[in-house]
């Protein structure tokens, strides 16, 4: 298989998997939320602290300043 066809095939699989994840996340009720450090976006090496659904791994909100301090094990 030519390299460009292999890449195209893998990109299509990635698109289908992303769509399936999106569908599962949209059906999730997000009942179990945790504070977690996660990538800012797929291409970025930077991390951010967000409220994440523990069941589907979707970002569901921003933590409060108090939650951030507790997550980082600091108190102010």
C-alpha positions in Angstrom: 0.0 0.0 0.0 1.4 3.4 -0.9 2.2 5.7 1.9 -0.4 8.3 1.0 -3.1 5.7 0.8 -2.1 4.4 4.2 -2.2 7.9 5.7 -5.6 8.5 4.1 -6.9 5.2 5.5 -5.6 6.0 9.0 -7.1 9.5 8.9 -10.5 8.1 8.0 -10.3 5.6 10.9 -9.3 8.5 13.2 -12.3 10.5 11.9 -14.7 7.6 12.5 -13.3 7.0 16.0 -13.6 10.7 16.9 -17.2 10.7 15.7 -18.0 7.6 17.8 -16.4 9.2 20.9 -18.3 12.5 20.3 -21.6 10.5 20.0 -20.9 8.6 23.3 -20.0 11.8 25.1 -23.1 13.6 23.9 -25.3 10.8 25.3 -23.5 10.7 28.7 -25.2 12.3 31.6 -21.9 13.5 33.2 -22.9 12.5 36.7 -19.3 11.7 37.9 -17.2 14.8 37.7 -13.6 15.1 38.8 -10.9 17.8 38.6 -8.1 16.8 36.3 -5.2 18.1 34.3 -5.7 17.7 30.6 -4.2 18.8 27.3 -5.3 22.3 26.2 -6.1 20.9 22.8 -5.0 17.9 20.7 -2.1 19.7 19.1 -0.8 21.5 22.2 1.7 20.2 24.7 0.2 22.6 27.3 -2.1 21.3 30.1 -5.0 23.0 31.8 -7.0 22.1 34.9 -10.7 21.4 34.1 -13.7 19.6 35.5 -14.0 16.4 33.5 -16.7 13.7 33.3 -15.1 10.6 34.8 -17.2 8.3 32.7 -16.7 9.7 29.2 -13.6 12.0 29.7 -15.3 15.1 28.3 -14.5 18.6 29.6 -17.7 19.7 31.4 -16.7 22.9 33.1 -14.1 25.0 34.8 -13.1 24.3 38.4 -13.4 27.0 41.1 -10.3 28.5 42.5 -10.8 26.5 45.7 -11.0 23.2 43.6 -7.8 24.1 41.8 -6.0 24.7 45.1 -7.3 21.4 46.4 -6.3 19.6 43.2 -2.8 21.1 43.4 -2.7 20.3 47.1 -2.2 23.9 48.1 -4.2 26.1 50.5 -4.5 29.8 50.6 
